[in-house]
C-alpha cells in the first residue's frame, strides 16, 4: 500500500495488527518524551533473573567483615590496637607473623595487646608486688615505658633509633609496621628483658 501524504501512519505495514500497532504507539510516545517508565516494562524480567553466586558470596563476605569490625570496636583493647594498626581488624598482622618465628610472633602480639609479663600488667593480677619498672624503678613498667622511656635501656634505644632513621619515632606504631618490627625485635633481644620467658627473639638484619 502506498504511503499517504495526508496520513503518514497509513502504509507502515503494522495496520490492523493489534500487537504491532501497540508497539508503534509506544515507540511514538518514547520519541515524544511521553513514556519513560522502562522499569514497568522490564520489571518482571529483572525479578526473575537468578542471583549471581559470585555477587552473593561477595555480599556475604562484606556483611561478615562489617559484623567483625563492629564486634572488635566494642572490645576493651580496641583503642590500644587501633593506635598500632588503624585498619584493625585486618589480615596485616597475620601476614606479618608468617615471616617471624613462633617466639617472635608471641612477644609482638603480647606487646600489641599489653598482655605481657611486665610489672604493670603482672601487678594487676597480684603477680608482682609493685607496678614499678624493675630496671629503673621510676615509672610503672608498661609497654610504652619499656619501649620509649626506660632509662635502663637508653643504650639499646639509641641503637634502635639509629636503625629506624631520624624521621621515625620510637612508639607503639612500630609494632604494626612490617618494615620496622624486626628492628623492635632486635631492641627487645638486646635488652634481655624477656630472656626467661621468650627465647630466640633476635631478628636478622634487614636486607631491603
ZAVONU-451304 format. One record per atom (N, C-alpha, C): x, y, z; residue number from 1. Coordinates in steps of 0.1 Angstrom, whole numbers, plus 2048, in hexadecimal, padded with zeros to 3 digits. Last residue first. Layout:
// residues N
[r [X; Y; Z]; NUM],
...
***
This chain:
// residues 208
[r [A99; 7CA; A11]; 208],
[r [A93; 7D4; A08]; 208],
[r [A95; 7E1; A0C]; 208],
[r [AA3; 7BC; A25]; 207],
[r [AAB; 7BC; A19]; 207],
[r [AA6; 7C6; A0F]; 207],
[r [AA6; 7C0; A48]; 206],
[r [A9E; 7C2; A3C]; 206],
[r [AA7; 7C3; A30]; 206],
[r [AB6; 7A7; A5C]; 205],
[r [AB6; 7B5; A56]; 205],
[r [AAD; 7B5; A4A]; 205],
[r [AA0; 790; A6E]; 204],
[r [AAB; 793; A65]; 204],
[r [AAA; 7A2; A60]; 204],
[r [A98; 793; A90]; 203],
[r [A94; 792; A82]; 203],
[r [A9F; 796; A79]; 203],
[r [A93; 782; AAF]; 202],
[r [A9B; 78B; AA6]; 202],
[r [A97; 788; A98]; 202],
[r [A85; 771; ABF]; 201],
[r [A7E; 77C; ABA]; 201],
[r [A86; 785; AB0]; 201],
[r [A8A; 757; ACD]; 200],
[r [A8D; 759; ABE]; 200],
[r [A84; 765; AB9]; 200],
[r [A71; 755; AE6]; 199],
[r [A7E; 752; AE0]; 199],
[r [A7E; 756; AD1]; 199],
[r [A60; 763; B01]; 198],
[r [A61; 761; AF3]; 198],
[r [A6F; 75F; AEE]; 198],
[r [A65; 763; B1D]; 197],
[r [A58; 75E; B18]; 197],
[r [A58; 75C; B09]; 197],
[r [A7F; 76B; B21]; 196],
[r [A7A; 760; B28]; 196],
[r [A6D; 75A; B23]; 196],
[r [A82; 782; B10]; 195],
[r [A8B; 776; B0E]; 195],
[r [A85; 76A; B15]; 195],
[r [A77; 79B; B0F]; 194],
[r [A6E; 78F; B0F]; 194],
[r [A76; 782; B0D]; 194],
[r [A8D; 7AD; B10]; 193],
[r [A82; 7AE; B1A]; 193],
[r [A79; 7A1; B1B]; 193],
[r [AA2; 7B1; B00]; 192],
[r [AA2; 7A5; B08]; 192],
[r [A96; 7A4; B12]; 192],
[r [AA7; 7C5; AEE]; 191],
[r [AA4; 7C9; AFC]; 191],
[r [AA5; 7BC; B05]; 191],
[r [AAB; 7B8; AD6]; 190],
[r [AB6; 7BF; ADC]; 190],
[r [AB4; 7C2; AEB]; 190],
[r [A90; 7AF; AD1]; 189],
[r [A9B; 7A5; AD3]; 189],
[r [AA7; 7AC; ADA]; 189],
[r [A84; 7C8; ACC]; 188],
[r [A7F; 7BF; AD7]; 188],
[r [A8A; 7B5; ADB]; 188],
[r [A92; 7D0; AB5]; 187],
[r [A92; 7D8; AC2]; 187],
[r [A8F; 7CF; ACE]; 187],
[r [A8A; 7BC; AA4]; 186],
[r [A98; 7BD; AA7]; 186],
[r [A9A; 7C5; AB4]; 186],
[r [A6F; 7C3; AA2]; 185],
[r [A73; 7B6; AA8]; 185],
[r [A81; 7B6; AAC]; 185],
[r [A70; 7DB; A95]; 184],
[r [A6B; 7DB; AA3]; 184],
[r [A6F; 7CD; AAA]; 184],
[r [A79; 7D2; A7D]; 183],
[r [A81; 7DB; A84]; 183],
[r [A7D; 7DC; A93]; 183],
[r [A63; 7C4; A75]; 182],
[r [A6F; 7BD; A77]; 182],
[r [A79; 7C6; A7F]; 182],
[r [A50; 7D9; A70]; 181],
[r [A4E; 7CF; A7B]; 181],
[r [A5B; 7C7; A7E]; 181],
[r [A53; 7E9; A5A]; 180],
[r [A5A; 7ED; A66]; 180],
[r [A59; 7E2; A71]; 180],
[r [A44; 7E0; A45]; 179],
[r [A52; 7E4; A42]; 179],
[r [A5A; 7E7; A4E]; 179],
[r [A2B; 7DB; A51]; 178],
[r [A33; 7D0; A4C]; 178],
[r [A42; 7D4; A4A]; 178],
[r [A1D; 7EA; A6C]; 177],
[r [A24; 7ED; A5F]; 177],
[r [A2E; 7E2; A5B]; 177],
[r [A13; 7E8; A85]; 176],
[r [A0A; 7E4; A7A]; 176],
[r [A10; 7E6; A6C]; 176],
[r [A26; 7F0; A96]; 175],
[r [A21; 7E3; A98]; 175],
[r [A18; 7DE; A8D]; 175],
[r [A29; 80B; A92]; 174],
[r [A33; 802; A8C]; 174],
[r [A2E; 7F4; A8C]; 174],
[r [A16; 818; AA2]; 173],
[r [A13; 816; A94]; 173],
[r [A1D; 80C; A8D]; 173],
[r [A21; 81C; ABB]; 172],
[r [A19; 810; AB9]; 172],
[r [A16; 80D; AAA]; 172],
[r [A42; 82A; AB3]; 171],
[r [A35; 82A; AB8]; 171],
[r [A2D; 81D; AB5]; 171],
[r [A5A; 840; AA8]; 170],
[r [A58; 833; AAF]; 170],
[r [A4B; 834; AB6]; 170],
[r [A57; 84F; A88]; 169],
[r [A57; 850; A96]; 169],
[r [A55; 842; A9C]; 169],
[r [A6A; 855; A6B]; 168],
[r [A60; 84C; A72]; 168],
[r [A62; 84D; A81]; 168],
[r [A7D; 865; A61]; 167],
[r [A70; 869; A5E]; 167],
[r [A65; 860; A65]; 167],
[r [A96; 85A; A65]; 166],
[r [A93; 866; A6C]; 166],
[r [A84; 869; A6B]; 166],
[r [A96; 836; A69]; 165],
[r [A98; 842; A62]; 165],
[r [A92; 84E; A69]; 165],
[r [A96; 81C; A74]; 164],
[r [A89; 822; A6F]; 164],
[r [A8C; 82E; A66]; 164],
[r [AB0; 819; A7D]; 163],
[r [AAB; 810; A73]; 163],
[r [A9E; 816; A6C]; 163],
[r [AB1; 82D; A90]; 162],
[r [ABB; 82D; A85]; 162],
[r [AB5; 825; A7A]; 162],
[r [A9E; 825; AA2]; 161],
[r [A9C; 831; A9B]; 161],
[r [AA5; 832; A8F]; 161],
[r [AAB; 80E; AAC]; 160],
[r [A9E; 80C; AA5]; 160],
[r [A9C; 819; A9D]; 160],
[r [AC0; 81A; AB9]; 159],
[r [AC3; 811; AAD]; 159],
[r [AB6; 80F; AA5]; 159],
[r [AB3; 827; ACD]; 158],
[r [ABA; 82F; AC3]; 158],
[r [ABD; 826; AB7]; 158],
[r [AA9; 811; ADB]; 157],
[r [AA0; 819; AD4]; 157],
[r [AA7; 822; AC9]; 157],
[r [AC0; 807; AE7]; 156],
[r [AB9; 7FE; ADD]; 156],
[r [AAF; 807; AD4]; 156],
[r [AC4; 81D; AF8]; 155],
[r [ACF; 819; AEE]; 155],
[r [AC8; 810; AE3]; 155],
[r [AAE; 81D; B08]; 154],
[r [AB0; 828; AFF]; 154],
[r [ABB; 824; AF4]; 154],
[r [AA3; 80C; B1B]; 153],
[r [AA5; 807; B0D]; 153],
[r [AA8; 812; B03]; 153],
[r [A9E; 81A; B32]; 152],
[r [AA7; 80F; B32]; 152],
[r [AAB; 809; B25]; 152],
[r [A8B; 82D; B2D]; 151],
[r [A99; 831; B2D]; 151],
[r [AA3; 826; B2D]; 151],
[r [A6F; 828; B1A]; 150],
[r [A77; 823; B25]; 150],
[r [A85; 826; B23]; 150],
[r [A60; 832; B03]; 149],
[r [A66; 83B; B0D]; 149],
[r [A6F; 835; B18]; 149],
[r [A57; 820; AEF]; 148],
[r [A5A; 82D; AEC]; 148],
[r [A62; 835; AF6]; 148],
[r [A52; 805; AF8]; 147],
[r [A57; 808; AEA]; 147],
[r [A5C; 816; AE8]; 147],
[r [A4B; 807; B12]; 146],
[r [A56; 7FE; B0E]; 146],
[r [A5B; 802; B01]; 146],
[r [A35; 819; B10]; 145],
[r [A41; 81C; B18]; 145],
[r [A4D; 814; B14]; 145],
[r [A24; 80A; B00]; 144],
[r [A28; 817; AFC]; 144],
[r [A35; 81B; B03]; 144],
[r [A1F; 7F4; B11]; 143],
[r [A25; 7F2; B03]; 143],
[r [A2B; 7FF; AFE]; 143],
[r [A27; 7FD; B33]; 142],
[r [A1E; 7FA; B28]; 142],
[r [A26; 7F8; B1B]; 142],
[r [A30; 7FF; B50]; 141],
[r [A36; 7F8; B45]; 141],
[r [A2B; 7F4; B3B]; 141],
[r [A2E; 81E; B5F]; 140],
[r [A28; 811; B5D]; 140],
[r [A2D; 80B; B50]; 140],
[r [A4F; 82D; B66]; 139],
[r [A41; 82E; B61]; 139],
[r [A3B; 820; B60]; 139],
[r [A67; 827; B74]; 138],
[r [A61; 834; B73]; 138],
[r [A53; 835; B70]; 138],
[r [A76; 80F; B72]; 137],
[r [A6F; 812; B7F]; 137],
[r [A68; 820; B7F]; 137],
[r [A85; 804; B5E]; 136],
[r [A88; 812; B62]; 136],
[r [A81; 816; B6F]; 136],
[r [A7D; 7E8; B5E]; 135],
[r [A8A; 7ED; B59]; 135],
[r [A8E; 7FB; B5E]; 135],
[r [A64; 7E4; B66]; 134],
[r [A6E; 7DD; B6E]; 134],
[r [A7C; 7E2; B6A]; 134],
[r [A4C; 7FE; B69]; 133],
[r [A56; 7F7; B60]; 133],
[r [A61; 7F1; B69]; 133],
[r [A30; 7F8; B7F]; 132],
[r [A3C; 800; B7A]; 132],
[r [A45; 7F7; B73]; 132],
[r [A1C; 7EA; B8A]; 131],
[r [A1B; 7EC; B7B]; 131],
[r [A27; 7F3; B76]; 131],
[r [A24; 7D1; BA2]; 130],
[r [A23; 7DF; B9E]; 130],
[r [A22; 7E0; B8F]; 130],
[r [A22; 7B6; BA5]; 129],
[r [A1F; 7BE; BB1]; 129],
[r [A1D; 7CD; BAD]; 129],
[r [A11; 7A1; B8E]; 128],
[r [A1D; 7AA; B91]; 128],
[r [A19; 7B3; B9C]; 128],
[r [9F9; 796; B8B]; 127],
[r [A05; 78D; B89]; 127],
[r [A12; 795; B8A]; 127],
[r [9E1; 7A2; B8C]; 126],
[r [9E8; 79F; B99]; 126],
[r [9F3; 795; B97]; 126],
[r [9D9; 7AB; B75]; 125],
[r [9D4; 79E; B79]; 125],
[r [9DB; 799; B85]; 125],
[r [9E5; 7C3; B72]; 124],
[r [9D7; 7C3; B72]; 124],
[r [9D1; 7B6; B76]; 124],
[r [A00; 7BC; B71]; 123],
[r [9FB; 7C2; B7E]; 123],
[r [9EC; 7C2; B7E]; 123],
[r [A04; 7B5; B57]; 122],
[r [A04; 7AA; B61]; 122],
[r [9FE; 7AF; B6E]; 122],
[r [A03; 7CE; B4A]; 121],
[r [9F9; 7C4; B47]; 121],
[r [9F8; 7BA; B52]; 121],
[r [A1A; 7DA; B56]; 120],
[r [A0D; 7E1; B57]; 120],
[r [A01; 7D7; B54]; 120],
[r [A2F; 7C9; B50]; 119],
[r [A2B; 7CB; B5D]; 119],
[r [A1D; 7D1; B5E]; 119],
[r [A29; 7B3; B34]; 118],
[r [A2F; 7BF; B39]; 118],
[r [A28; 7C2; B47]; 118],
[r [A20; 79C; B23]; 117],
[r [A25; 79B; B31]; 117],
[r [A2E; 7A7; B34]; 117],
[r [A02; 7A8; B13]; 116],
[r [A10; 7A4; B12]; 116],
[r [A16; 7A4; B20]; 116],
[r [9EC; 7B4; B03]; 115],
[r [9EB; 7A9; B0C]; 115],
[r [9F9; 7A2; B0B]; 115],
[r [9EC; 7C8; AF0]; 114],
[r [9EF; 7CC; AFE]; 114],
[r [9EF; 7C0; B08]; 114],
[r [9E9; 7C3; AD6]; 113],
[r [9DD; 7C2; ADE]; 113],
[r [9DF; 7C7; AEC]; 113],
[r [A03; 7C6; ACC]; 112],
[r [9F8; 7CD; AC5]; 112],
[r [9EB; 7CD; ACE]; 112],
[r [A11; 7B5; ADC]; 111],
[r [A14; 7C3; ADD]; 111],
[r [A09; 7CB; AD7]; 111],
[r [A07; 79D; AD3]; 110],
[r [A05; 7A0; AE1]; 110],
[r [A08; 7AF; AE3]; 110],
[r [A10; 79D; AB8]; 109],
[r [A02; 79C; ABB]; 109],
[r [9FF; 7A1; AC9]; 109],
[r [A2C; 79C; ABD]; 108],
[r [A26; 7A7; AB6]; 108],
[r [A17; 7A8; AB9]; 108],
[r [A2E; 783; AC9]; 107],
[r [A32; 78F; AD0]; 107],
[r [A2C; 79B; ACA]; 107],
[r [A25; 771; AB4]; 106],
[r [A1F; 772; AC2]; 106],
[r [A22; 77F; AC9]; 106],
[r [A36; 775; A9F]; 105],
[r [A28; 778; A9D]; 105],
[r [A21; 77A; AAB]; 105],
[r [A4D; 76B; AAB]; 104],
[r [A4D; 779; AA7]; 104],
[r [A3E; 77D; AA5]; 104],
[r [A46; 750; AAE]; 103],
[r [A49; 758; ABA]; 103],
[r [A49; 767; AB7]; 103],
[r [A42; 748; A94]; 102],
[r [A37; 747; A9D]; 102],
[r [A3A; 750; AA9]; 102],
[r [A52; 75F; A7D]; 101],
[r [A51; 753; A84]; 101],
[r [A45; 753; A8E]; 101],
[r [A43; 770; A60]; 100],
[r [A4A; 770; A6D]; 100],
[r [A49; 762; A73]; 100],
[r [A33; 771; A4B]; 99],
[r [A42; 773; A48]; 99],
[r [A4A; 772; A55]; 99],
[r [A1A; 76F; A53]; 98],
[r [A1F; 764; A4B]; 98],
[r [A2E; 765; A49]; 98],
[r [A14; 788; A5F]; 97],
[r [A19; 77D; A68]; 97],
[r [A1E; 771; A60]; 97],
[r [A0A; 797; A4A]; 96],
[r [A17; 79A; A50]; 96],
[r [A1D; 78E; A57]; 96],
[r [9F1; 78B; A46]; 95],
[r [9FB; 78A; A3B]; 95],
[r [A09; 78D; A41]; 95],
[r [9E6; 792; A5F]; 94],
[r [9E7; 784; A5B]; 94],
[r [9F1; 782; A50]; 94],
[r [9E5; 7AD; A5D]; 93],
[r [9EE; 7A7; A67]; 93],
[r [9F0; 798; A64]; 93],
[r [9D3; 7B1; A47]; 92],
[r [9E1; 7B6; A46]; 92],
[r [9EA; 7AF; A50]; 92],
[r [9B8; 7AC; A44]; 91],
[r [9C2; 7A0; A43]; 91],
[r [9D0; 7A4; A44]; 91],
[r [9A8; 7BF; A5E]; 90],
[r [9AC; 7BD; A50]; 90],
[r [9B6; 7B1; A50]; 90],
[r [992; 7D2; A72]; 89],
[r [999; 7C6; A70]; 89],
[r [99C; 7C4; A61]; 89],
[r [9AB; 7EB; A6A]; 88],
[r [9A7; 7DF; A71]; 88],
[r [998; 7DF; A73]; 88],
[r [9B6; 802; A5F]; 87],
[r [9AC; 7FA; A57]; 87],
[r [9A7; 7EE; A5E]; 87],
[r [9C9; 80C; A72]; 86],
[r [9BC; 813; A70]; 86],
[r [9B2; 80B; A68]; 86],
[r [9DB; 7FD; A88]; 85],
[r [9D7; 7F9; A7B]; 85],
[r [9C9; 800; A78]; 85],
[r [9E0; 80C; A9F]; 84],
[r [9EB; 805; A99]; 84],
[r [9E8; 801; A8A]; 84],
[r [9C8; 817; AA5]; 83],
[r [9D3; 820; AA4]; 83],
[r [9DF; 819; A9D]; 83],
[r [9B8; 800; AA6]; 82],
[r [9B6; 809; A9B]; 82],
[r [9C1; 814; A9A]; 82],
[r [9C0; 7F4; ABE]; 81],
[r [9C4; 7EE; AB1]; 81],
[r [9C2; 7F8; AA6]; 81],
[r [9B4; 806; AD1]; 80],
[r [9C2; 804; AD0]; 80],
[r [9C7; 7FF; AC3]; 80],
[r [999; 804; ACB]; 79],
[r [99F; 811; ACA]; 79],
[r [9AE; 810; AC9]; 79],
[r [993; 7E8; ACF]; 78],
[r [993; 7EE; AC1]; 78],
[r [99A; 7FB; AC1]; 78],
[r [992; 7DB; AE7]; 77],
[r [9A0; 7DE; AE1]; 77],
[r [99F; 7E5; AD4]; 77],
[r [977; 7D7; AEB]; 76],
[r [97F; 7E0; AF4]; 76],
[r [98C; 7E4; AEE]; 76],
[r [962; 7D7; ACE]; 75],
[r [96B; 7D1; AD8]; 75],
[r [973; 7DB; ADF]; 75],
[r [954; 7E3; ABB]; 74],
[r [94E; 7E3; AC8]; 74],
[r [957; 7DD; AD3]; 74],
[r [962; 7DE; AA4]; 73],
[r [962; 7EC; AA9]; 73],
[r [95C; 7ED; AB7]; 73],
[r [95B; 7C4; A9F]; 72],
[r [969; 7C7; AA3]; 72],
[r [969; 7D5; AA9]; 72],
[r [940; 7C6; A96]; 71],
[r [944; 7BE; AA2]; 71],
[r [951; 7C2; AA8]; 71],
[r [944; 7D5; A7E]; 70],
[r [93C; 7DA; A89]; 70],
[r [93F; 7D3; A96]; 70],
[r [954; 7C3; A70]; 69],
[r [959; 7D0; A73]; 69],
[r [951; 7D6; A7F]; 69],
[r [943; 7AD; A6D]; 68],
[r [94F; 7AC; A74]; 68],
[r [955; 7B9; A79]; 68],
[r [92F; 7B9; A5C]; 67],
[r [92C; 7B4; A6A]; 67],
[r [938; 7B3; A72]; 67],
[r [93E; 7BF; A46]; 66],
[r [938; 7CA; A4D]; 66],
[r [934; 7C5; A5B]; 66],
[r [945; 7A4; A3E]; 65],
[r [94F; 7AE; A41]; 65],
[r [94A; 7B9; A49]; 65],
[r [92B; 79B; A37]; 64],
[r [933; 795; A42]; 64],
[r [93E; 79E; A47]; 64],
[r [925; 7AC; A22]; 63],
[r [91D; 7AC; A2E]; 63],
[r [924; 7A6; A3A]; 63],
[r [939; 7A3; A0F]; 62],
[r [938; 7B1; A14]; 62],
[r [930; 7B3; A21]; 62],
[r [932; 789; A0C]; 61],
[r [93F; 78C; A12]; 61],
[r [93F; 79A; A17]; 61],
[r [918; 78C; A00]; 60],
[r [91A; 784; A0D]; 60],
[r [927; 788; A14]; 60],
[r [91F; 799; 9E8]; 59],
[r [917; 79F; 9F2]; 59],
[r [918; 799; 9FF]; 59],
[r [92F; 785; 9DC]; 58],
[r [935; 792; 9E0]; 58],
[r [92D; 799; 9EA]; 58],
[r [91B; 771; 9D8]; 57],
[r [926; 76F; 9E1]; 57],
[r [92D; 77B; 9E5]; 57],
[r [90A; 77F; 9C6]; 56],
[r [905; 77A; 9D3]; 56],
[r [910; 778; 9DD]; 56],
[r [91B; 782; 9B0]; 55],
[r [916; 78E; 9B7]; 55],
[r [911; 78A; 9C5]; 55],
[r [91F; 766; 9AA]; 54],
[r [92A; 76F; 9AD]; 54],
[r [926; 77B; 9B5]; 54],
[r [905; 75F; 9A3]; 53],
[r [90C; 758; 9AE]; 53],
[r [918; 761; 9B3]; 53],
[r [8EC; 775; 99B]; 52],
[r [8F9; 770; 998]; 52],
[r [900; 76A; 9A4]; 52],
[r [8CA; 76C; 99B]; 51],
[r [8D5; 773; 9A1]; 51],
[r [8E2; 76D; 99E]; 51],
[r [8B6; 76A; 97D]; 50],
[r [8BC; 764; 988]; 50],
[r [8C8; 76C; 98E]; 50],
[r [89B; 77F; 973]; 49],
[r [8A9; 77C; 971]; 49],
[r [8AF; 776; 97E]; 49],
[r [882; 788; 97A]; 48],
[r [884; 77A; 977]; 48],
[r [892; 776; 975]; 48],
[r [884; 7A3; 97B]; 47],
[r [882; 79C; 988]; 47],
[r [884; 78D; 986]; 47],
[r [887; 7AA; 960]; 46],
[r [892; 7AD; 96A]; 46],
[r [890; 7A4; 976]; 46],
[r [86D; 7A4; 956]; 45],
[r [879; 79D; 951]; 45],
[r [885; 79E; 95A]; 45],
[r [85D; 7B6; 963]; 44],
[r [85B; 7A7; 965]; 44],
[r [868; 7A0; 961]; 44],
[r [867; 7CF; 959]; 43],
[r [868; 7CB; 967]; 43],
[r [867; 7BC; 96A]; 43],
[r [864; 7D9; 940]; 42],
[r [86E; 7CF; 942]; 42],
[r [86F; 7CA; 951]; 42],
[r [850; 7ED; 941]; 41],
[r [851; 7E3; 936]; 41],
[r [859; 7D7; 939]; 41],
[r [856; 7FB; 958]; 40],
[r [849; 7F5; 957]; 40],
[r [849; 7EB; 94C]; 40],
[r [86F; 806; 951]; 39],
[r [86E; 7FB; 95B]; 39],
[r [861; 7F4; 95B]; 39],
[r [86A; 81A; 940]; 38],
[r [86F; 80E; 93A]; 38],
[r [86E; 803; 944]; 38],
[r [859; 833; 93D]; 37],
[r [859; 829; 948]; 37],
[r [85D; 81C; 942]; 37],
[r [855; 847; 92B]; 36],
[r [863; 845; 930]; 36],
[r [864; 83A; 93A]; 36],
[r [844; 856; 912]; 35],
[r [845; 849; 919]; 35],
[r [853; 846; 91E]; 35],
[r [845; 86D; 905]; 34],
[r [839; 86B; 90D]; 34],
[r [83A; 85E; 915]; 34],
[r [857; 876; 8F2]; 33],
[r [85A; 878; 901]; 33],
[r [84F; 875; 90A]; 33],
[r [854; 86F; 8D9]; 32],
[r [84E; 87B; 8DD]; 32],
[r [850; 87E; 8EB]; 32],
[r [85F; 856; 8D8]; 31],
[r [865; 861; 8D0]; 31],
[r [860; 86E; 8D4]; 31],
[r [84D; 849; 8E8]; 30],
[r [85B; 84A; 8EC]; 30],
[r [861; 855; 8E5]; 30],
[r [836; 849; 8D8]; 29],
[r [836; 850; 8E5]; 29],
[r [844; 853; 8EA]; 29],
[r [83E; 839; 8C2]; 28],
[r [83B; 847; 8C0]; 28],
[r [83B; 84F; 8CD]; 28],
[r [83F; 821; 8CF]; 27],
[r [84B; 827; 8C9]; 27],
[r [84A; 836; 8C7]; 27],
[r [825; 81D; 8D5]; 26],
[r [82F; 81E; 8E0]; 26],
[r [83B; 825; 8DB]; 26],
[r [81A; 81B; 8BB]; 25],
[r [815; 825; 8C4]; 25],
[r [81F; 828; 8CF]; 25],
[r [827; 804; 8B2]; 24],
[r [829; 811; 8AB]; 24],
[r [825; 81C; 8B4]; 24],
[r [81D; 7F1; 8C3]; 23],
[r [82B; 7F4; 8C3]; 23],
[r [82E; 801; 8BD]; 23],
[r [802; 7F2; 8BB]; 22],
[r [806; 7F6; 8C8]; 22],
[r [814; 7F9; 8C9]; 22],
[r [805; 7E7; 8A1]; 21],
[r [800; 7F5; 8A3]; 21],
[r [803; 7FA; 8B1]; 21],
[r [80D; 7CD; 8A8]; 20],
[r [816; 7D6; 8A1]; 20],
[r [812; 7E5; 8A2]; 20],
[r [7F7; 7C3; 8B5]; 19],
[r [804; 7C4; 8BB]; 19],
[r [80D; 7CD; 8B5]; 19],
[r [7E2; 7C6; 8A1]; 18],
[r [7E2; 7CD; 8AD]; 18],
[r [7EF; 7CE; 8B4]; 18],
[r [7E3; 7CE; 880]; 17],
[r [7E9; 7C4; 889]; 17],
[r [7EA; 7CB; 897]; 17],
[r [7DA; 7E4; 872]; 16],
[r [7D1; 7D9; 873]; 16],
[r [7D6; 7CE; 87C]; 16],
[r [7FA; 7ED; 866]; 15],
[r [7EC; 7F1; 867]; 15],
[r [7E3; 7E4; 868]; 15],
[r [814; 7EA; 861]; 14],
[r [80F; 7E6; 86E]; 14],
[r [800; 7E7; 870]; 14],
[r [81B; 7F6; 84A]; 13],
[r [81D; 7E8; 84A]; 13],
[r [818; 7E2; 857]; 13],
[r [817; 811; 846]; 12],
[r [823; 80D; 84E]; 12],
[r [826; 7FE; 84E]; 12],
[r [801; 81B; 83A]; 11],
[r [80B; 815; 832]; 11],
[r [818; 811; 839]; 11],
[r [7FB; 838; 84D]; 10],
[r [7F5; 82E; 844]; 10],
[r [801; 828; 83B]; 10],
[r [808; 84C; 85A]; 9],
[r [807; 83F; 861]; 9],
[r [802; 834; 858]; 9],
[r [805; 863; 84B]; 8],
[r [812; 85C; 84A]; 8],
[r [812; 84E; 851]; 8],
[r [7EE; 86F; 83A]; 7],
[r [7EE; 867; 846]; 7],
[r [7FB; 85F; 845]; 7],
[r [7F3; 87E; 823]; 6],
[r [7EB; 884; 82D]; 6],
[r [7EB; 87D; 83A]; 6],
[r [803; 86D; 814]; 5],
[r [809; 87A; 818]; 5],
[r [801; 880; 823]; 5],
[r [804; 84B; 818]; 4],
[r [7FB; 857; 816]; 4],
[r [802; 863; 81B]; 4],
[r [816; 832; 807]; 3],
[r [815; 83B; 813]; 3],
[r [80D; 847; 810]; 3],
[r [805; 816; 7F8]; 2],
[r [80D; 822; 7F7]; 2],
[r [80B; 82B; 804]; 2],
[r [809; 7F4; 800]; 1],
[r [800; 800; 800]; 1],
[r [809; 80C; 800]; 1],
***
